Amino acid sequence: MSKIKILIPIYNDWQSVFKLLENINSEVSTLDGEFSVIIVNDASTENRPELLVNFDNLKSIQVINMKENRGHARCNAAGLKHINEKEEFDYVIPMDGDGEDRPEELSLLIEKIKEISDTVITAERVKRSEGFIFKFCYLAHKYLTLVFTGQTIKYGNYTCLPKSVVNEMVNEPATWSSFSGSLAKIVKDRKSIPSERGTRYFGPSKMSFINLLKHSLSIIAVFKITLLIRSLVFLIVYLFLVVGRISTITLIPVIGVIIMMVSVIILSRRENISEFNNSLDNIKKIDTLK
């Protein structure tokens, strides 16, 4: 029986994560595997309520409390590192804690790893629940990533990672900055399941336009060398085509690409392997809820 760790980063959203635990407990009742949950509390300022439900289908539930808030991506990376170094496991399934990663799709992930063991399974979005503007911006992010990096990334954190891949990810500096970018860099042969983006259990979405932009550029930064080469080629070809007809309007794409290049170079500094290696020093304490 496979030992599966479900990794959930959380910041001040306890009501949602406890609802998620109830749904996970229900979904895994008929699945073949030993399921445990590890919640990484990213220095929440809200107190954690008492766990009143009996989660009889989960082997264990732990909360790793961090001393300082480091953000969702780094919280996720630290959780992977903790599991890799401290836990016995066969697979890790990272999930967002707000319900947008639907626990109903856990069965699809588990069935897929039965078909193809020791392979990365991603939950690729086929339907999203956000409004038109966000969907448009997300589509622009996907095409921007494809054009400047050659990567098609249709997934987020919601994946199923075999132990061998987790070990690679905790030794990859890019994981400290971008989970999906790091996974795309490390693993080329990935399988997928169709996934619908769920709605948050409680409260509004925390993914603002600024956060989406930062998320997009963080992914692109993983492939910064490819970006710089393609950007320079674009600038040379574009300026050659418009030479003699240069105006303020024709310079907008040039300015945009230069801004993107500078932003990516700055964001790439987040890939700090030293900080990643020392990330478990940020753990304040670990609470065992079950």
Secondary structure, DSSP 8 states (H G I E B T S, - for coil): --EEEEEEEESS-HHHHHHHHHHHHHHGGGSSSEEEEEEEE---SS------S--TT-SEEEEEEESS---HHHHHHHHHHHHHHH---SEEEE--TTSSS-GGGHHHHHHHHHHSTT--EEEEEEE--S-HHHHHHHHHHHHHHHHHH-------S-EEEEHHHHHHHTT-GGGGT-HHHHHHHH-S--EEEEEE----SSS-----HHHHHHHHHHHHHTTHHHHHHHHHHHHHHHHHHHTT---TTTTHHHHHHHHHHHHHHHHGGG--HHHHHTGGGGEEEEEE--
